[in-house]
Amino acid sequence: MDHPLTVGVVGAGRVGAVLASALRAAGHDVVAAAGESDASHDRIAALLPGVVNDKPSAVARACDLLLLTVPDDMLLNVVSMLSASGAIHEGQLVVHTSGRHGLAVLEDAVAAGARAVALHPAMTFTGTVIDLPRLPGCVYGVTAGEGEREVTERLVADLGGRPMWVEEERRTLYHAALAHGANHLVTLVTQAMEMLTVAGGVDPAGTLRPLLSAALDNALAQGDSALTGPIARGDLNTVAAHLDDIAASAPHTLPSYVAMARDTLDRVVVDGRLLPIRAARIAALLEAAEAAEAAGAVGQRGRAAR
């Protein structure tokens, strides 16, 4: 940025305190933060030493750049409250970090004379100092008007990141892609570790780490071409054995296994690796396993109701 800004952050959670700390390191003056929980107080002390913890309205009044890092469902109310109270002022840069929301959620702030920016880091945060070295090179999903484009690019550059411009109507799809890839990956990996534990593995994380690291690198570089395993090979009997053992030993993971197997099956048929007749037999196995799981769930509910 050509000149340092005074920065205030409302919502000193995992994201807000880290981004404010990075902006401070880039030369901006973080003047105030708002956080109610003990965890937020700890983050402010650790990442923003010397910064006062104040009410949201006081934070908004004190800064040129207001960083709103509250949960998605709270964002509209926070913007409305700050705008109605007069805490948002003419020419102020109001930036939120929600992936789902674009500029519409900041309409009250714009009506009060603010400049609106949506800036979402495509990164997972712990809310500690270990996040700071992860920021360089991070992509930010940004939405801004033409008049705010230059200042947004400078802000992302100060954070060491790269902008990805997302149209207002595409924000939810953009965020869904990140949640599907990252959040659901955590669920998938956790389920795999649970299966390995049941199978007698003493170090499920250590067992999976090299395999998953290679699979992730290959998928990012090659897409569907990186697919391997029994579905891609058309190993009908192996898939059947998987389904039987999962149903018996880790039944809570069966729906996700079936869902991912079905989509994997479609992909290897489309790219020509698996003949449709072989794929149809695997699809029938998956359908039967899904039906058996559903029937079992219905039976359990019926027994519980008696």
C-alpha positions in Angstrom: 0.0 0.0 0.0 1.3 3.5 -0.8 0.6 4.7 2.6 -0.2 3.0 5.9 -3.8 2.7 7.0 -5.2 2.6 10.5 -6.8 -0.8 10.9 -9.6 -2.1 13.1 -10.7 -5.7 13.3 -14.2 -6.7 14.5 -14.2 -10.4 15.4 -10.7 -11.4 16.6 -11.2 -15.0 15.8 -8.8 -17.4 14.0 -8.9 -15.4 10.8 -9.2 -11.8 12.0 -6.3 -11.7 14.4 -3.9 -13.4 12.0 -4.8 -11.1 9.0 -4.5 -8.0 11.3 -1.1 -9.2 12.5 0.0 -9.6 8.8 -1.2 -6.1 7.9 0.7 -4.8 10.9 3.8 -6.5 9.7 3.3 -4.9 6.3 3.4 -1.4 7.9 -0.2 -0.7 8.7 -1.3 0.6 12.2 -3.7 -1.8 13.9 -5.4 0.5 16.4 -8.2 -1.6 17.9 -9.8 -5.0 17.9 -13.1 -6.4 19.2 -13.4 -9.9 20.6 -15.6 -11.1 23.4 -14.4 -14.6 24.2 -11.4 -15.6 26.3 -9.9 -17.1 23.1 -10.2 -13.8 21.3 -8.5 -12.0 24.2 -5.7 -14.5 24.0 -5.3 -14.0 20.3 -5.2 -10.3 20.5 -2.5 -10.5 23.2 -0.4 -13.0 21.3 -0.8 -11.7 17.7 -1.6 -8.0 18.3 0.3 -7.0 21.5 -0.5 -3.6 22.7 -3.7 -3.3 20.6 -6.7 -2.3 22.7 -9.7 -4.6 22.9 -12.8 -2.4 22.5 -16.5 -2.4 21.5 -17.2 -3.0 17.8 -18.6 0.5 17.3 -15.5 2.1 18.9 -13.2 -0.1 16.7 -15.1 1.0 13.6 -14.9 4.7 14.5 -11.1 4.5 15.0 -10.0 3.1 11.7 -9.6 3.8 8.0 -9.8 0.0 7.2 -12.4 -1.9 9.1 -11.8 -5.7 8.9 -15.0 -7.7 9.6 -14.1 -11.3 10.4 -17.3 -12.5 12.1 -19.1 -15.7 11.3 -21.2 -15.6 8.0 -24.5 -15.7 9.7 -23.6 -12.7 12.0 -22.2 -10.5 9.3 -25.3 -8.8 8.0 -26.4 -7.9 11.6 -23.0 -6.5 12.5 -22.9 -4.4 9.3 -26.4 -3.1 10.0 -25.6 -2.3 13.6 -22.4 -0.5 12.9 -24.0 1.5 10.1 -27.1 2.4 12.1 -25.0 3.6 15.0 -22.9 6.0 12.8 -19.7 4.0 13.4 -19.2 3.5 9.6 -17.9 6.7 8.0 -17.5 8.3 4.6 -14.6 6.9 2.6 -13.9 4.1 5.0 -12.7 0.8 3.5 -15.0 -1.9 4.9 -13.6 -5.4 4.2 -15.2 -8.7 5.2 -13.6 -12.1 4.9 -16.6 -14.3 4.3 -16.2 -16.8 1.5 -19.9 -17.1 0.9 -20.9 -13.4 0.9 -20.0 -10.8 -1.7 -20.8 -7.1 -1.6 -24.6 -7.3 -1.0 -24.1 -7.9 2.7 -22.2 -4.6 2.9 -25.0 -2.5 1.4 -25.8 -0.6 4.6 -22.1 0.3 4.9 -22.0 1.5 1.3 -25.2 3.6 2.0 -23.2 5.2 4.9 -20.5 6.2 2.5 -18.0 3.3 2.9 -16.1 1.5 0.2 -16.9 -2.2 0.2 -14.6 -5.2 -0.4 -15.1 -9.0 0.0 -11.8 -10.6 0.6 -11.7 -14.3 1.6 -8.4 -16.2 2.2 -8.4 -19.6 0.7 -6.6 -21.0 3.7 -7.4 -22.9 6.9 -6.4 -21.1 10.1 -5.5 -22.1 13.6 -5.5 -18.5 15.0 -1.9 -18.7 16.1 1.5 -17.5 14.9 2.0 -20.7 12.9 -0.6 -19.3 10.4 1.6 -16.3 9.5 4.2 -18.1 7.4 1.4 -19.8 5.5 0.0 -16.6 4.2 2.6 -15.7 1.5 1.2 -17.1 -1.8 -2.3 -17.6 -0.4 -5.1 -16.9 -2.9 -7.8 -14.5 -1.8 -11.3 -14.7 -3.4 -12.1 -11.0 -3.9 -15.1 -9.1 -5.0 -15.0 -5.4 -5.3 -16.3 -2.6 -7.5 -14.2 -1.1 -10.2 -13.3 1.9 -7.9 -12.0 -0.4 -5.2 -10.1 -2.8 -7.5 -6.7 -1.1 -7.1 -6.9 -0.7 -3.4 -8.0 -4.4 -3.1 -5.0 -5.6 -5.1 -2.7 -3.5 -2.9 -4.2 -5.0 0.2 -3.8 -8.5 -1.1 -0.2 -7.8 -2.0 0.4 -6.4 1.5 -0.8 -9.8 2.8 1.6 -11.6 0.5 -1.2 -13.1 -1.4 -2.7 -13.4 -4.9 -6.2 -12.2 -5.9 -8.8 -14.4 -7.5 -11.6 -12.2 -8.8 -15.0 -13.8 -8.1 -18.2 -12.4 -9.5 -20.9 -11.5 -6.9 -23.3 -14.2 -8.1 -20.5 -16.8 -8.0 -19.4 -16.3 -4.4 -21.4 -19.2 -2.9 -20.2 -21.6 -5.5 -16.6 -20.4 -4.9 -17.0 -21.0 -1.2 -18.7 -24.4 -1.7 -15.7 -25.6 -3.8 -13.3 -24.7 -1.0 -15.5 -26.2 1.7 -16.0 -29.4 -0.3 -12.3 -29.7 -1.0 -10.9 -28.8 2.4 -13.6 -29.5 5.1 -14.8 -32.7 3.5 -11.3 -33.8 3.0 -10.8 -33.6 6.8 -13.9 -35.8 7.2 -12.7 -38.3 4.6 -9.2 -38.5 6.1 -10.6 -38.9 9.6 -12.8 -41.7 8.5 -9.9 -43.5 6.8 -7.9 -43.2 10.0 -10.8 -44.7 12.0 -10.9 -47.7 9.6 -7.2 -48.2 9.9 -7.5 -48.1 13.7 -10.3 -50.8 13.6 -8.0 -52.8 11.3 -5.3 -52.8 13.9 -3.2 -49.9 12.7 -1.0 -48.4 15.5 -0.1 -45.2 13.5 -3.0 -44.4 11.1 -1.8 -40.9 10.4 1.7 -42.0 9.7 0.4 -44.8 7.4 -1.8 -42.4 5.4 0.5 -39.3 5.3 2.8 -40.4 2.4 0.0 -41.9 0.4 -2.4 -38.9 0.8 0.4 -36.4 0.1 1.2 -38.2 -3.1 -2.4 -38.5 -4.1 -3.1 -34.8 -3.4 -0.1 -33.7 -5.4 -1.1 -36.0 -8.3 -4.7 -34.9 -8.2 -3.8 -31.2 -8.3 -1.4 -31.8 -11.2 -3.3 -34.4 -13.2 -7.0 -34.3 -12.3 -8.9 -37.5 -13.0 -5.8 -39.1 -14.6 -4.4 -39.5 -11.1 -7.1 -42.0 -10.1 -5.9 -45.4 -9.1 -7.3 -48.3 -7.1 -10.0 -50.9 -7.4 -12.7 -48.7 -9.0 -10.3 -47.5 -11.7 -9.1 -51.0 -12.3 -12.6 -52.5 -12.3 -11.8 -54.9 -9.5 -15.4 -56.0 -8.8 -14.6 -58.6 -6.1 -12.3 -56.1 -4.2 -15.1 -53.5 -4.1 -17.5 -56.1 -2.9 -15.2 -57.1 -0.1 -14.7 -53.5 0.8 -18.4 -52.9 1.1 -18.9 -56.1 3.3 -16.1 -55.3 5.7 -17.0 -51.6 6.0 -20.6 -52.5 6.7 -19.5 -54.9 9.4 -16.7 -52.9 11.0 -17.1 -49.2 10.2 -20.7 -48.8 9.1 -20.8 -45.0 9.7 -18.3 -44.6 6.8 -20.3 -46.6 4.3 -22.4 -43.8 2.9 -19.4 -41.7 2.1 -17.5 -44.6 0.6 -20.5 -45.4 -1.6 -20.9 -41.8 -2.7 -17.3 -41.3 -3.6 -17.0 -44.7 -5.3 -20.0 -43.9 -7.4 -18.6 -40.6 -8.6 -15.2 -42.2 -9.2 -16.9 -44.9 -11.2 -18.5 -42.3 -13.4 -15.2 -40.6 -14.0 -13.3 -43.6 -15.1 -16.1 -44.6 -17.5 -16.1 -41.2 -19.1 -12.3 -41.2 -19.6 -12.5 -44.7 -21.2 -10.6 -46.6 -18.6 -13.5 -48.9 -17.6 -16.0 -50.6 -19.9 -19.6 -49.6 -19.2 -20.6 -53.3 -18.7 -18.0 -53.7 -15.9 -19.0 -50.3 -14.4 -22.6 -51.4 -14.4 -21.8 -54.4 -12.2 -19.9 -52.3 -9.7 -22.7 -49.7 -9.7 -25.1 -52.6 -8.8 -22.9 -53.5 -5.9 -22.9 -49.9 -4.6 -26.6 -49.6 -5.0 -27.2 -52.9 -3.1 -24.9 -51.8 -0.3 -26.7 -48.4 -0.1 -30.1 -50.1 0.0 -28.9 -52.5 2.8 -27.5 -49.7 4.8 -30.8 -47.8 4.5 -32.9 -50.8 5.4 -30.7 -51.4 8.5 -31.1 -47.8 9.5 -34.9 -48.1 9.2 -34.8 -51.3 11.2 -32.8 -49.7 14.0 -35.3 -46.7 14.1 -38.2 -49.2 14.3 -36.6 -51.1 17.1 -35.8 -47.9 19.0 -39.5 -46.8 18.7 -40.8 -49.9 20.3 
